[in-house]
Amino acid sequence: MRYTFSMEKNNVYNLMHQLTQESKSLWRIKHNYQQDAVGEEEKVFWTALEKDKESHIEALKRLIAAAL
């Protein structure tokens, strides 16, 4: 399959859109969900998810930089 300029542009858009979604989710985790967590198990879950989101954000940034 050959990529066209339009498809490449769409790919970068998709990566940037996902970066935005992950960043918004990370903000909510840090500013809402962790404070609202009731038990230790929930706090551990949100902390682990925070680290996961941070990892996804860094990977997306690398992919975007390589695509531009």
mmCIF file as Biopython writes it, N, C-alpha, C and O atoms, coordinates in Angstrom:
data_model
#
loop_
_atom_site.group_PDB
_atom_site.id
_atom_site.type_symbol
_atom_site.label_atom_id
_atom_site.label_alt_id
_atom_site.label_comp_id
_atom_site.label_asym_id
_atom_site.label_entity_id
_atom_site.label_seq_id
_atom_site.pdbx_PDB_ins_code
_atom_site.Cartn_x
_atom_site.Cartn_y
_atom_site.Cartn_z
_atom_site.occupancy
_atom_site.B_iso_or_equiv
_atom_site.auth_seq_id
_atom_site.auth_asym_id
_atom_site.pdbx_PDB_model_num
ATOM 1   N N  . MET A ? 1  ? 0.834   -1.180 0.000  1.0 0.0 1  A 1 
ATOM 2   C CA . MET A ? 1  ? 0.000   0.000  0.000  1.0 0.0 1  A 1 
ATOM 3   C C  . MET A ? 1  ? 0.881   1.245  0.000  1.0 0.0 1  A 1 
ATOM 4   O O  . MET A ? 1  ? 1.792   1.374  0.818  1.0 0.0 1  A 1 
ATOM 5   N N  . ARG A ? 2  ? 0.606   2.137  -0.903 1.0 0.0 2  A 1 
ATOM 6   C CA . ARG A ? 2  ? 1.358   3.386  -0.978 1.0 0.0 2  A 1 
ATOM 7   C C  . ARG A ? 2  ? 0.690   4.454  -0.136 1.0 0.0 2  A 1 
ATOM 8   O O  . ARG A ? 2  ? -0.529  4.620  -0.148 1.0 0.0 2  A 1 
ATOM 9   N N  . TYR A ? 3  ? 1.516   5.164  0.588  1.0 0.0 3  A 1 
ATOM 10  C CA . TYR A ? 3  ? 0.985   6.270  1.374  1.0 0.0 3  A 1 
ATOM 11  C C  . TYR A ? 3  ? 0.956   7.526  0.519  1.0 0.0 3  A 1 
ATOM 12  O O  . TYR A ? 3  ? 1.883   7.806  -0.241 1.0 0.0 3  A 1 
ATOM 13  N N  . THR A ? 4  ? -0.093  8.249  0.657  1.0 0.0 4  A 1 
ATOM 14  C CA . THR A ? 4  ? -0.175  9.541  0.000  1.0 0.0 4  A 1 
ATOM 15  C C  . THR A ? 4  ? 0.057   10.617 1.041  1.0 0.0 4  A 1 
ATOM 16  O O  . THR A ? 4  ? 0.058   10.350 2.243  1.0 0.0 4  A 1 
ATOM 17  N N  . PHE A ? 5  ? 0.251   11.816 0.573  1.0 0.0 5  A 1 
ATOM 18  C CA . PHE A ? 5  ? 0.449   12.929 1.499  1.0 0.0 5  A 1 
ATOM 19  C C  . PHE A ? 5  ? -0.730  13.046 2.460  1.0 0.0 5  A 1 
ATOM 20  O O  . PHE A ? 5  ? -0.553  13.316 3.648  1.0 0.0 5  A 1 
ATOM 21  N N  . SER A ? 6  ? -1.916  12.841 1.938  1.0 0.0 6  A 1 
ATOM 22  C CA . SER A ? 6  ? -3.115  12.940 2.758  1.0 0.0 6  A 1 
ATOM 23  C C  . SER A ? 6  ? -3.109  11.901 3.881  1.0 0.0 6  A 1 
ATOM 24  O O  . SER A ? 6  ? -3.466  12.212 5.018  1.0 0.0 6  A 1 
ATOM 25  N N  . MET A ? 7  ? -2.706  10.677 3.565  1.0 0.0 7  A 1 
ATOM 26  C CA . MET A ? 7  ? -2.672  9.630  4.584  1.0 0.0 7  A 1 
ATOM 27  C C  . MET A ? 7  ? -1.614  9.935  5.632  1.0 0.0 7  A 1 
ATOM 28  O O  . MET A ? 7  ? -1.826  9.687  6.819  1.0 0.0 7  A 1 
ATOM 29  N N  . GLU A ? 8  ? -0.479  10.470 5.203  1.0 0.0 8  A 1 
ATOM 30  C CA . GLU A ? 8  ? 0.576   10.816 6.157  1.0 0.0 8  A 1 
ATOM 31  C C  . GLU A ? 8  ? 0.105   11.936 7.078  1.0 0.0 8  A 1 
ATOM 32  O O  . GLU A ? 8  ? 0.361   11.912 8.282  1.0 0.0 8  A 1 
ATOM 33  N N  . LYS A ? 9  ? -0.587  12.918 6.498  1.0 0.0 9  A 1 
ATOM 34  C CA . LYS A ? 9  ? -1.129  13.996 7.306  1.0 0.0 9  A 1 
ATOM 35  C C  . LYS A ? 9  ? -2.137  13.454 8.317  1.0 0.0 9  A 1 
ATOM 36  O O  . LYS A ? 9  ? -2.146  13.871 9.476  1.0 0.0 9  A 1 
ATOM 37  N N  . ASN A ? 10 ? -2.970  12.541 7.886  1.0 0.0 10 A 1 
ATOM 38  C CA . ASN A ? 10 ? -3.966  11.947 8.774  1.0 0.0 10 A 1 
ATOM 39  C C  . ASN A ? 10 ? -3.284  11.162 9.890  1.0 0.0 10 A 1 
ATOM 40  O O  . ASN A ? 10 ? -3.748  11.182 11.031 1.0 0.0 10 A 1 
ATOM 41  N N  . ASN A ? 11 ? -2.202  10.481 9.578  1.0 0.0 11 A 1 
ATOM 42  C CA . ASN A ? 11 ? -1.465  9.717  10.580 1.0 0.0 11 A 1 
ATOM 43  C C  . ASN A ? 11 ? -0.933  10.638 11.679 1.0 0.0 11 A 1 
ATOM 44  O O  . ASN A ? 11 ? -1.057  10.336 12.866 1.0 0.0 11 A 1 
ATOM 45  N N  . VAL A ? 12 ? -0.346  11.755 11.276 1.0 0.0 12 A 1 
ATOM 46  C CA . VAL A ? 12 ? 0.175   12.711 12.262 1.0 0.0 12 A 1 
ATOM 47  C C  . VAL A ? 12 ? -0.981  13.281 13.089 1.0 0.0 12 A 1 
ATOM 48  O O  . VAL A ? 12 ? -0.868  13.435 14.305 1.0 0.0 12 A 1 
ATOM 49  N N  . TYR A ? 13 ? -2.079  13.587 12.422 1.0 0.0 13 A 1 
ATOM 50  C CA . TYR A ? 13 ? -3.260  14.073 13.138 1.0 0.0 13 A 1 
ATOM 51  C C  . TYR A ? 13 ? -3.712  13.045 14.177 1.0 0.0 13 A 1 
ATOM 52  O O  . TYR A ? 13 ? -4.002  13.396 15.321 1.0 0.0 13 A 1 
ATOM 53  N N  . ASN A ? 14 ? -3.769  11.783 13.772 1.0 0.0 14 A 1 
ATOM 54  C CA . ASN A ? 14 ? -4.197  10.723 14.697 1.0 0.0 14 A 1 
ATOM 55  C C  . ASN A ? 14 ? -3.273  10.645 15.905 1.0 0.0 14 A 1 
ATOM 56  O O  . ASN A ? 14 ? -3.737  10.530 17.039 1.0 0.0 14 A 1 
ATOM 57  N N  . LEU A ? 15 ? -1.965  10.708 15.661 1.0 0.0 15 A 1 
ATOM 58  C CA . LEU A ? 15 ? -1.002  10.658 16.766 1.0 0.0 15 A 1 
ATOM 59  C C  . LEU A ? 15 ? -1.178  11.856 17.696 1.0 0.0 15 A 1 
ATOM 60  O O  . LEU A ? 15 ? -1.157  11.715 18.918 1.0 0.0 15 A 1 
ATOM 61  N N  . MET A ? 16 ? -1.351  13.032 17.102 1.0 0.0 16 A 1 
ATOM 62  C CA . MET A ? 16 ? -1.518  14.240 17.919 1.0 0.0 16 A 1 
ATOM 63  C C  . MET A ? 16 ? -2.839  14.212 18.692 1.0 0.0 16 A 1 
ATOM 64  O O  . MET A ? 16 ? -2.902  14.639 19.845 1.0 0.0 16 A 1 
ATOM 65  N N  . HIS A ? 17 ? -3.870  13.716 18.059 1.0 0.0 17 A 1 
ATOM 66  C CA . HIS A ? 17 ? -5.163  13.607 18.738 1.0 0.0 17 A 1 
ATOM 67  C C  . HIS A ? 17 ? -5.058  12.650 19.925 1.0 0.0 17 A 1 
ATOM 68  O O  . HIS A ? 17 ? -5.566  12.936 21.009 1.0 0.0 17 A 1 
ATOM 69  N N  . GLN A ? 18 ? -4.403  11.528 19.713 1.0 0.0 18 A 1 
ATOM 70  C CA . GLN A ? 18 ? -4.245  10.564 20.803 1.0 0.0 18 A 1 
ATOM 71  C C  . GLN A ? 18 ? -3.388  11.143 21.925 1.0 0.0 18 A 1 
ATOM 72  O O  . GLN A ? 18 ? -3.655  10.892 23.100 1.0 0.0 18 A 1 
ATOM 73  N N  . LEU A ? 19 ? -2.364  11.913 21.574 1.0 0.0 19 A 1 
ATOM 74  C CA . LEU A ? 19 ? -1.545  12.584 22.586 1.0 0.0 19 A 1 
ATOM 75  C C  . LEU A ? 19 ? -2.407  13.511 23.433 1.0 0.0 19 A 1 
ATOM 76  O O  . LEU A ? 19 ? -2.259  13.558 24.654 1.0 0.0 19 A 1 
ATOM 77  N N  . THR A ? 20 ? -3.299  14.240 22.791 1.0 0.0 20 A 1 
ATOM 78  C CA . THR A ? 20 ? -4.204  15.128 23.510 1.0 0.0 20 A 1 
ATOM 79  C C  . THR A ? 20 ? -5.104  14.342 24.458 1.0 0.0 20 A 1 
ATOM 80  O O  . THR A ? 20 ? -5.283  14.727 25.613 1.0 0.0 20 A 1 
ATOM 81  N N  . GLN A ? 21 ? -5.665  13.245 23.971 1.0 0.0 21 A 1 
ATOM 82  C CA . GLN A ? 21 ? -6.554  12.427 24.804 1.0 0.0 21 A 1 
ATOM 83  C C  . GLN A ? 21 ? -5.806  11.839 26.005 1.0 0.0 21 A 1 
ATOM 84  O O  . GLN A ? 21 ? -6.317  11.845 27.124 1.0 0.0 21 A 1 
ATOM 85  N N  . GLU A ? 22 ? -4.602  11.337 25.767 1.0 0.0 22 A 1 
ATOM 86  C CA . GLU A ? 22 ? -3.807  10.758 26.861 1.0 0.0 22 A 1 
ATOM 87  C C  . GLU A ? 22 ? -3.442  11.836 27.883 1.0 0.0 22 A 1 
ATOM 88  O O  . GLU A ? 22 ? -3.463  11.588 29.088 1.0 0.0 22 A 1 
ATOM 89  N N  . SER A ? 23 ? -3.110  13.027 27.396 1.0 0.0 23 A 1 
ATOM 90  C CA . SER A ? 23 ? -2.741  14.130 28.292 1.0 0.0 23 A 1 
ATOM 91  C C  . SER A ? 23 ? -3.926  14.560 29.148 1.0 0.0 23 A 1 
ATOM 92  O O  . SER A ? 23 ? -3.778  14.808 30.345 1.0 0.0 23 A 1 
ATOM 93  N N  . LYS A ? 24 ? -5.087  14.645 28.538 1.0 0.0 24 A 1 
ATOM 94  C CA . LYS A ? 24 ? -6.296  14.993 29.307 1.0 0.0 24 A 1 
ATOM 95  C C  . LYS A ? 24 ? -6.589  13.929 30.364 1.0 0.0 24 A 1 
ATOM 96  O O  . LYS A ? 24 ? -6.925  14.250 31.504 1.0 0.0 24 A 1 
ATOM 97  N N  . SER A ? 25 ? -6.461  12.680 29.978 1.0 0.0 25 A 1 
ATOM 98  C CA . SER A ? 25 ? -6.710  11.583 30.911 1.0 0.0 25 A 1 
ATOM 99  C C  . SER A ? 25 ? -5.723  11.628 32.077 1.0 0.0 25 A 1 
ATOM 100 O O  . SER A ? 25 ? -6.108  11.447 33.232 1.0 0.0 25 A 1 
ATOM 101 N N  . LEU A ? 26 ? -4.451  11.868 31.766 1.0 0.0 26 A 1 
ATOM 102 C CA . LEU A ? 26 ? -3.435  11.964 32.815 1.0 0.0 26 A 1 
ATOM 103 C C  . LEU A ? 26 ? -3.757  13.103 33.774 1.0 0.0 26 A 1 
ATOM 104 O O  . LEU A ? 26 ? -3.605  12.954 34.986 1.0 0.0 26 A 1 
ATOM 105 N N  . TRP A ? 27 ? -4.200  14.239 33.240 1.0 0.0 27 A 1 
ATOM 106 C CA . TRP A ? 27 ? -4.548  15.373 34.097 1.0 0.0 27 A 1 
ATOM 107 C C  . TRP A ? 27 ? -5.673  14.986 35.054 1.0 0.0 27 A 1 
ATOM 108 O O  . TRP A ? 27 ? -5.611  15.286 36.247 1.0 0.0 27 A 1 
ATOM 109 N N  . ARG A ? 28 ? -6.708  14.316 34.525 1.0 0.0 28 A 1 
ATOM 110 C CA . ARG A ? 28 ? -7.839  13.908 35.376 1.0 0.0 28 A 1 
ATOM 111 C C  . ARG A ? 28 ? -7.389  12.921 36.453 1.0 0.0 28 A 1 
ATOM 112 O O  . ARG A ? 28 ? -7.830  12.998 37.600 1.0 0.0 28 A 1 
ATOM 113 N N  . ILE A ? 29 ? -6.516  12.003 36.077 1.0 0.0 29 A 1 
ATOM 114 C CA . ILE A ? 29 ? -6.015  11.024 37.051 1.0 0.0 29 A 1 
ATOM 115 C C  . ILE A ? 29 ? -5.292  11.746 38.182 1.0 0.0 29 A 1 
ATOM 116 O O  . ILE A ? 29 ? -5.528  11.466 39.357 1.0 0.0 29 A 1 
ATOM 117 N N  . LYS A ? 30 ? -4.406  12.684 37.819 1.0 0.0 30 A 1 
ATOM 118 C CA . LYS A ? 30 ? -3.602  13.380 38.822 1.0 0.0 30 A 1 
ATOM 119 C C  . LYS A ? 30 ? -4.424  14.336 39.688 1.0 0.0 30 A 1 
ATOM 120 O O  . LYS A ? 30 ? -4.174  14.459 40.887 1.0 0.0 30 A 1 
ATOM 121 N N  . HIS A ? 31 ? -5.407  15.012 39.080 1.0 0.0 31 A 1 
ATOM 122 C CA . HIS A ? 31 ? -6.122  16.081 39.786 1.0 0.0 31 A 1 
ATOM 123 C C  . HIS A ? 31 ? -7.473  15.681 40.353 1.0 0.0 31 A 1 
ATOM 124 O O  . HIS A ? 31 ? -8.035  16.405 41.175 1.0 0.0 31 A 1 
ATOM 125 N N  . ASN A ? 32 ? -8.003  14.547 39.932 1.0 0.0 32 A 1 
ATOM 126 C CA . ASN A ? 32 ? -9.316  14.142 40.427 1.0 0.0 32 A 1 
ATOM 127 C C  . ASN A ? 32 ? -9.312  12.728 40.993 1.0 0.0 32 A 1 
ATOM 128 O O  . ASN A ? 32 ? -9.601  12.510 42.170 1.0 0.0 32 A 1 
ATOM 129 N N  . TYR A ? 33 ? -8.983  11.791 40.145 1.0 0.0 33 A 1 
ATOM 130 C CA . TYR A ? 33 ? -9.188  10.386 40.498 1.0 0.0 33 A 1 
ATOM 131 C C  . TYR A ? 33 ? -8.343  9.945  41.687 1.0 0.0 33 A 1 
ATOM 132 O O  . TYR A ? 33 ? -8.831  9.218  42.552 1.0 0.0 33 A 1 
ATOM 133 N N  . GLN A ? 34 ? -7.089  10.369 41.744 1.0 0.0 34 A 1 
ATOM 134 C CA . GLN A ? 34 ? -6.244  9.954  42.867 1.0 0.0 34 A 1 
ATOM 135 C C  . GLN A ? 34 ? -6.751  10.535 44.186 1.0 0.0 34 A 1 
ATOM 136 O O  . GLN A ? 34 ? -6.706  9.866  45.218 1.0 0.0 34 A 1 
ATOM 137 N N  . GLN A ? 35 ? -7.227  11.766 44.155 1.0 0.0 35 A 1 
ATOM 138 C CA . GLN A ? 35 ? -7.757  12.375 45.385 1.0 0.0 35 A 1 
ATOM 139 C C  . GLN A ? 35 ? -9.071  11.730 45.803 1.0 0.0 35 A 1 
ATOM 140 O O  . GLN A ? 35 ? -9.394  11.683 46.990 1.0 0.0 35 A 1 
ATOM 141 N N  . ASP A ? 36 ? -9.826  11.234 44.833 1.0 0.0 36 A 1 
ATOM 142 C CA . ASP A ? 36 ? -11.120 10.627 45.131 1.0 0.0 36 A 1 
ATOM 143 C C  . ASP A ? 36 ? -11.022 9.149  45.512 1.0 0.0 36 A 1 
ATOM 144 O O  . ASP A ? 36 ? -11.996 8.555  45.975 1.0 0.0 36 A 1 
ATOM 145 N N  . ALA A ? 37 ? -9.851  8.567  45.315 1.0 0.0 37 A 1 
ATOM 146 C CA . ALA A ? 37 ? -9.687  7.135  45.601 1.0 0.0 37 A 1 
ATOM 147 C C  . ALA A ? 37 ? -9.976  6.864  47.075 1.0 0.0 37 A 1 
ATOM 148 O O  . ALA A ? 37 ? -9.535  7.605  47.954 1.0 0.0 37 A 1 
ATOM 149 N N  . VAL A ? 38 ? -10.721 5.793  47.330 1.0 0.0 38 A 1 
ATOM 150 C CA . VAL A ? 38 ? -11.158 5.489  48.688 1.0 0.0 38 A 1 
ATOM 151 C C  . VAL A ? 38 ? -10.168 4.583  49.405 1.0 0.0 38 A 1 
ATOM 152 O O  . VAL A ? 38 ? -9.715  4.906  50.504 1.0 0.0 38 A 1 
ATOM 153 N N  . GLY A ? 39 ? -9.835  3.477  48.807 1.0 0.0 39 A 1 
ATOM 154 C CA . GLY A ? 39 ? -8.959  2.523  49.481 1.0 0.0 39 A 1 
ATOM 155 C C  . GLY A ? 39 ? -7.574  2.485  48.869 1.0 0.0 39 A 1 
ATOM 156 O O  . GLY A ? 39 ? -7.303  3.103  47.839 1.0 0.0 39 A 1 
ATOM 157 N N  . GLU A ? 40 ? -6.715  1.749  49.529 1.0 0.0 40 A 1 
ATOM 158 C CA . GLU A ? 40 ? -5.327  1.609  49.075 1.0 0.0 40 A 1 
ATOM 159 C C  . GLU A ? 40 ? -5.255  0.963  47.698 1.0 0.0 40 A 1 
ATOM 160 O O  . GLU A ? 40 ? -4.432  1.353  46.869 1.0 0.0 40 A 1 
ATOM 161 N N  . GLU A ? 41 ? -6.106  -0.013 47.453 1.0 0.0 41 A 1 
ATOM 162 C CA . GLU A ? 41 ? -6.107  -0.697 46.153 1.0 0.0 41 A 1 
ATOM 163 C C  . GLU A ? 41 ? -6.413  0.288  45.021 1.0 0.0 41 A 1 
ATOM 164 O O  . GLU A ? 41 ? -5.793  0.228  43.959 1.0 0.0 41 A 1 
ATOM 165 N N  . GLU A ? 42 ? -7.358  1.182  45.247 1.0 0.0 42 A 1 
ATOM 166 C CA . GLU A ? 42 ? -7.688  2.188  44.235 1.0 0.0 42 A 1 
ATOM 167 C C  . GLU A ? 42 ? -6.531  3.160  44.039 1.0 0.0 42 A 1 
ATOM 168 O O  . GLU A ? 42 ? -6.216  3.525  42.906 1.0 0.0 42 A 1 
ATOM 169 N N  . LYS A ? 43 ? -5.902  3.579  45.118 1.0 0.0 43 A 1 
ATOM 170 C CA . LYS A ? 43 ? -4.765  4.502  45.011 1.0 0.0 43 A 1 
ATOM 171 C C  . LYS A ? 43 ? -3.624  3.866  44.223 1.0 0.0 43 A 1 
ATOM 172 O O  . LYS A ? 43 ? -2.995  4.524  43.394 1.0 0.0 43 A 1 
ATOM 173 N N  . VAL A ? 44 ? -3.360  2.595  44.482 1.0 0.0 44 A 1 
ATOM 174 C CA . VAL A ? 44 ? -2.320  1.876  43.746 1.0 0.0 44 A 1 
ATOM 175 C C  . VAL A ? 44 ? -2.685  1.789  42.270 1.0 0.0 44 A 1 
ATOM 176 O O  . VAL A ? 44 ? -1.833  1.973  41.401 1.0 0.0 44 A 1 
ATOM 177 N N  . PHE A ? 45 ? -3.959  1.509  41.990 1.0 0.0 45 A 1 
ATOM 178 C CA . PHE A ? 45 ? -4.421  1.432  40.603 1.0 0.0 45 A 1 
ATOM 179 C C  . PHE A ? 45 ? -4.191  2.748  39.877 1.0 0.0 45 A 1 
ATOM 180 O O  . PHE A ? 45 ? -3.632  2.754  38.780 1.0 0.0 45 A 1 
ATOM 181 N N  . TRP A ? 46 ? -4.615  3.871  40.469 1.0 0.0 46 A 1 
ATOM 182 C CA . TRP A ? 46 ? -4.486  5.168  39.803 1.0 0.0 46 A 1 
ATOM 183 C C  . TRP A ? 46 ? -3.024  5.568  39.637 1.0 0.0 46 A 1 
ATOM 184 O O  . TRP A ? 46 ? -2.659  6.184  38.635 1.0 0.0 46 A 1 
ATOM 185 N N  . THR A ? 47 ? -2.195  5.225  40.601 1.0 0.0 47 A 1 
ATOM 186 C CA . THR A ? 47 ? -0.768  5.527  40.481 1.0 0.0 47 A 1 
ATOM 187 C C  . THR A ? 47 ? -0.142  4.734  39.335 1.0 0.0 47 A 1 
ATOM 188 O O  . THR A ? 47 ? 0.664   5.265  38.571 1.0 0.0 47 A 1 
ATOM 189 N N  . ALA A ? 48 ? -0.515  3.470  39.224 1.0 0.0 48 A 1 
ATOM 190 C CA . ALA A ? 48 ? 0.009   2.636  38.133 1.0 0.0 48 A 1 
ATOM 191 C C  . ALA A ? 48 ? -0.492  3.153  36.783 1.0 0.0 48 A 1 
ATOM 192 O O  . ALA A ? 48 ? 0.263   3.185  35.811 1.0 0.0 48 A 1 
ATOM 193 N N  . LEU A ? 49 ? -1.751  3.552  36.723 1.0 0.0 49 A 1 
ATOM 194 C CA . LEU A ? 49 ? -2.310  4.068  35.476 1.0 0.0 49 A 1 
ATOM 195 C C  . LEU A ? 49 ? -1.651  5.397  35.107 1.0 0.0 49 A 1 
ATOM 196 O O  . LEU A ? 49 ? -1.437  5.677  33.927 1.0 0.0 49 A 1 
ATOM 197 N N  . GLU A ? 50 ? -1.333  6.207  36.099 1.0 0.0 50 A 1 
ATOM 198 C CA . GLU A ? 50 ? -0.624  7.465  35.852 1.0 0.0 50 A 1 
ATOM 199 C C  . GLU A ? 50 ? 0.712   7.200  35.156 1.0 0.0 50 A 1 
ATOM 200 O O  . GLU A ? 50 ? 1.048   7.860  34.172 1.0 0.0 50 A 1 
ATOM 201 N N  . LYS A ? 51 ? 1.460   6.244  35.665 1.0 0.0 51 A 1 
ATOM 202 C CA . LYS A ? 51 ? 2.753   5.902  35.062 1.0 0.0 51 A 1 
ATOM 203 C C  . LYS A ? 51 ? 2.571   5.358  33.650 1.0 0.0 51 A 1 
ATOM 204 O O  . LYS A ? 51 ? 3.371   5.651  32.761 1.0 0.0 51 A 1 
ATOM 205 N N  . ASP A ? 52 ? 1.533   4.577  33.445 1.0 0.0 52 A 1 
ATOM 206 C CA . ASP A ? 52 ? 1.229   4.027  32.127 1.0 0.0 52 A 1 
ATOM 207 C C  . ASP A ? 52 ? 0.917   5.148  31.136 1.0 0.0 52 A 1 
ATOM 208 O O  . ASP A ? 52 ? 1.416   5.144  30.011 1.0 0.0 52 A 1 
ATOM 209 N N  . LYS A ? 53 ? 0.102   6.092  31.552 1.0 0.0 53 A 1 
ATOM 210 C CA . LYS A ? 53 ? -0.247  7.227  30.689 1.0 0.0 53 A 1 
ATOM 211 C C  . LYS A ? 53 ? 0.990   8.051  30.357 1.0 0.0 53 A 1 
ATOM 212 O O  . LYS A ? 53 ? 1.166   8.474  29.215 1.0 0.0 53 A 1 
ATOM 213 N N  . GLU A ? 54 ? 1.845   8.280  31.346 1.0 0.0 54 A 1 
ATOM 214 C CA . GLU A ? 54 ? 3.080   9.038  31.103 1.0 0.0 54 A 1 
ATOM 215 C C  . GLU A ? 54 ? 3.949   8.336  30.067 1.0 0.0 54 A 1 
ATOM 216 O O  . GLU A ? 54 ? 4.562   8.983  29.218 1.0 0.0 54 A 1 
ATOM 217 N N  . SER A ? 55 ? 3.999   7.021  30.140 1.0 0.0 55 A 1 
ATOM 218 C CA . SER A ? 55 ? 4.759   6.232  29.167 1.0 0.0 55 A 1 
ATOM 219 C C  . SER A ? 55 ? 4.160   6.366  27.769 1.0 0.0 55 A 1 
ATOM 220 O O  . SER A ? 55 ? 4.889   6.530  26.791 1.0 0.0 55 A 1 
ATOM 221 N N  . HIS A ? 56 ? 2.836   6.298  27.676 1.0 0.0 56 A 1 
ATOM 222 C CA . HIS A ? 56 ? 2.165   6.454  26.380 1.0 0.0 56 A 1 
ATOM 223 C C  . HIS A ? 56 ? 2.425   7.840  25.797 1.0 0.0 56 A 1 
ATOM 224 O O  . HIS A ? 56 ? 2.654   7.980  24.595 1.0 0.0 56 A 1 
ATOM 225 N N  . ILE A ? 57 ? 2.389   8.848  26.637 1.0 0.0 57 A 1 
ATOM 226 C CA . ILE A ? 57 ? 2.618   10.220 26.184 1.0 0.0 57 A 1 
ATOM 227 C C  . ILE A ? 57 ? 4.024   10.367 25.617 1.0 0.0 57 A 1 
ATOM 228 O O  . ILE A ? 57 ? 4.206   10.969 24.559 1.0 0.0 57 A 1 
ATOM 229 N N  . GLU A ? 58 ? 5.008   9.826  26.305 1.0 0.0 58 A 1 
ATOM 230 C CA . GLU A ? 58 ? 6.385   9.904  25.809 1.0 0.0 58 A 1 
ATOM 231 C C  . GLU A ? 58 ? 6.536   9.165  24.483 1.0 0.0 58 A 1 
ATOM 232 O O  . GLU A ? 58 ? 7.218   9.649  23.580 1.0 0.0 58 A 1 
ATOM 233 N N  . ALA A ? 59 ? 5.911   8.003  24.358 1.0 0.0 59 A 1 
ATOM 234 C CA . ALA A ? 59 ? 5.979   7.234  23.110 1.0 0.0 59 A 1 
ATOM 235 C C  . ALA A ? 59 ? 5.312   7.999  21.969 1.0 0.0 59 A 1 
ATOM 236 O O  . ALA A ? 59 ? 5.832   8.034  20.854 1.0 0.0 59 A 1 
ATOM 237 N N  . LEU A ? 60 ? 4.170   8.607  22.246 1.0 0.0 60 A 1 
ATOM 238 C CA . LEU A ? 60 ? 3.480   9.392  21.223 1.0 0.0 60 A 1 
ATOM 239 C C  . LEU A ? 60 ? 4.313   10.595 20.791 1.0 0.0 60 A 1 
ATOM 240 O O  . LEU A ? 60 ? 4.355   10.918 19.604 1.0 0.0 60 A 1 
ATOM 241 N N  . LYS A ? 61 ? 4.971   11.258 21.726 1.0 0.0 61 A 1 
ATOM 242 C CA . LYS A ? 61 ? 5.830   12.384 21.385 1.0 0.0 61 A 1 
ATOM 243 C C  . LYS A ? 61 ? 6.959   11.945 20.453 1.0 0.0 61 A 1 
ATOM 244 O O  . LYS A ? 61 ? 7.286   12.646 19.496 1.0 0.0 61 A 1 
ATOM 245 N N  . ARG A ? 62 ? 7.550   10.789 20.735 1.0 0.0 62 A 1 
ATOM 246 C CA . ARG A ? 62 ? 8.624   10.266 19.874 1.0 0.0 62 A 1 
ATOM 247 C C  . ARG A ? 62 ? 8.085   9.955  18.480 1.0 0.0 62 A 1 
ATOM 248 O O  . ARG A ? 62 ? 8.720   10.282 17.477 1.0 0.0 62 A 1 
ATOM 249 N N  . LEU A ? 63 ? 6.909   9.321  18.421 1.0 0.0 63 A 1 
ATOM 250 C CA . LEU A ? 63 ? 6.318   8.984  17.125 1.0 0.0 63 A 1 
ATOM 251 C C  . LEU A ? 63 ? 5.984   10.230 16.318 1.0 0.0 63 A 1 
ATOM 252 O O  . LEU A ? 63 ? 6.202   10.264 15.107 1.0 0.0 63 A 1 
ATOM 253 N N  . ILE A ? 64 ? 5.460   11.244 16.975 1.0 0.0 64 A 1 
ATOM 254 C CA . ILE A ? 64 ? 5.121   12.496 16.285 1.0 0.0 64 A 1 
ATOM 255 C C  . ILE A ? 64 ? 6.388   13.162 15.746 1.0 0.0 64 A 1 
ATOM 256 O O  . ILE A ? 64 ? 6.427   13.608 14.599 1.0 0.0 64 A 1 
ATOM 257 N N  . ALA A ? 65 ? 7.422   13.224 16.589 1.0 0.0 65 A 1 
ATOM 258 C CA . ALA A ? 65 ? 8.679   13.843 16.147 1.0 0.0 65 A 1 
ATOM 259 C C  . ALA A ? 65 ? 9.250   13.095 14.939 1.0 0.0 65 A 1 
ATOM 260 O O  . ALA A ? 65 ? 9.767   13.723 14.015 1.0 0.0 65 A 1 
ATOM 261 N N  . ALA A ? 66 ? 9.163   11.784 14.937 1.0 0.0 66 A 1 
ATOM 262 C CA . ALA A ? 66 ? 9.695   11.003 13.820 1.0 0.0 66 A 1 
ATOM 263 C C  . ALA A ? 66 ? 8.851   11.177 12.563 1.0 0.0 66 A 1 
ATOM 264 O O  . ALA A ? 66 ? 9.368   11.091 11.449 1.0 0.0 66 A 1 
ATOM 265 N N  . ALA A ? 67 ? 7.567   11.418 12.734 1.0 0.0 67 A 1 
ATOM 266 C CA . ALA A ? 67 ? 6.668   11.550 11.594 1.0 0.0 67 A 1 
ATOM 267 C C  . ALA A ? 67 ? 6.737   12.927 10.937 1.0 0.0 67 A 1 
ATOM 268 O O  . ALA A ? 67 ? 6.346   13.086 9.780  1.0 0.0 67 A 1 
ATOM 269 N N  . LEU A ? 68 ? 7.229   13.913 11.667 1.0 0.0 68 A 1 
ATOM 270 C CA . LEU A ? 68 ? 7.282   15.273 11.115 1.0 0.0 68 A 1 
ATOM 271 C C  . LEU A ? 68 ? 8.569   15.549 10.355 1.0 0.0 68 A 1 
ATOM 272 O O  . LEU A ? 68 ? 8.756   16.649 9.836  1.0 0.0 68 A 1 
#
